[in-house]
Amino acid sequence: MVDTGQAVWTAESESDTVRLAELLAGMAGPGAVLALDGDLGAGKTRFSQAFAKAVGVTATVNSPTFTLIKEYEGARMPLYHMDVYRLSVAEADELGLDDYFYGTGITLVEWASLIEELLPEERLQLFIEHLGGERRRINLTGIGSPYADWCRQLLTMGAEGNDGSAS
């Protein structure tokens, strides 16, 4: 049975979203996969920018909507930023995503649910909900031991459980 964990991070402002990205970047290592979903404008790219900065990427990070995959050199390891919104599963499969997922860097996938069957079994899923203004609710599901542990750690850092309770 695969270990899972859940947490809910409520961001009252953009700085709270940045804080979550920084915390997760501190936990991430080579081969980490973060699967991002949420409505248009929910903050997937802003989260990715903050995460990239936290792992030492100095280049400008923007949405890879038309380039599909952008590779960045971070201070600690490479960052692979993907946007699969415009891809079918078959097209995504042809890109050789496993080389990224199981490589030496961290992979952030925007619109990840569109290629769920191609994602590694173990990953951190984030669903960002826009609550108005700068407010966001970020639902995190860790699938597999390291990611389930990340969620449990977040519960000690201000996140809530999926039942709305703080730890």
NORRA-V897732 format. One record per backbone hydrogen bond with DSSP energy under -1.0 kcal/mol. NH is the residue of the N-H (numbers start at 1). CO is the residue of the C=O. If there is no record, write none. Layout:
BEGIN
nh=NH co=CO
nh=NH co=CO
END
This chain:
BEGIN
nh=5 co=142
nh=7 co=140
nh=8 co=160
nh=9 co=138
nh=11 co=136
nh=17 co=13
nh=18 co=14
nh=19 co=15
nh=20 co=16
nh=21 co=17
nh=22 co=18
nh=23 co=19
nh=24 co=20
nh=25 co=21
nh=26 co=22
nh=28 co=24
nh=31 co=105
nh=32 co=29
nh=34 co=107
nh=35 co=124
nh=36 co=109
nh=37 co=126
nh=42 co=39
nh=47 co=43
nh=48 co=44
nh=49 co=45
nh=50 co=46
nh=51 co=47
nh=52 co=48
nh=53 co=49
nh=54 co=50
nh=55 co=51
nh=56 co=53
nh=57 co=52
nh=68 co=64
nh=69 co=67
nh=70 co=81
nh=72 co=79
nh=76 co=55
nh=79 co=72
nh=80 co=106
nh=81 co=70
nh=82 co=108
nh=83 co=68
nh=84 co=110
nh=87 co=84
nh=92 co=88
nh=93 co=89
nh=94 co=90
nh=95 co=92
nh=96 co=93
nh=99 co=96
nh=100 co=97
nh=101 co=97
nh=102 co=98
nh=103 co=100
nh=106 co=78
nh=107 co=32
nh=108 co=80
nh=109 co=34
nh=110 co=82
nh=111 co=36
nh=112 co=36
nh=114 co=111
nh=115 co=112
nh=116 co=113
nh=118 co=115
nh=119 co=116
nh=123 co=143
nh=124 co=33
nh=125 co=141
nh=126 co=35
nh=127 co=139
nh=128 co=37
nh=129 co=137
nh=131 co=135
nh=135 co=132
nh=136 co=11
nh=137 co=129
nh=138 co=9
nh=139 co=127
nh=140 co=7
nh=141 co=125
nh=142 co=5
nh=143 co=123
nh=144 co=3
nh=148 co=144
nh=149 co=145
nh=150 co=146
nh=151 co=147
nh=152 co=148
nh=153 co=149
nh=154 co=150
nh=155 co=151
nh=156 co=153
nh=157 co=154
nh=159 co=154
nh=160 co=8
nh=161 co=165
nh=164 co=161
END
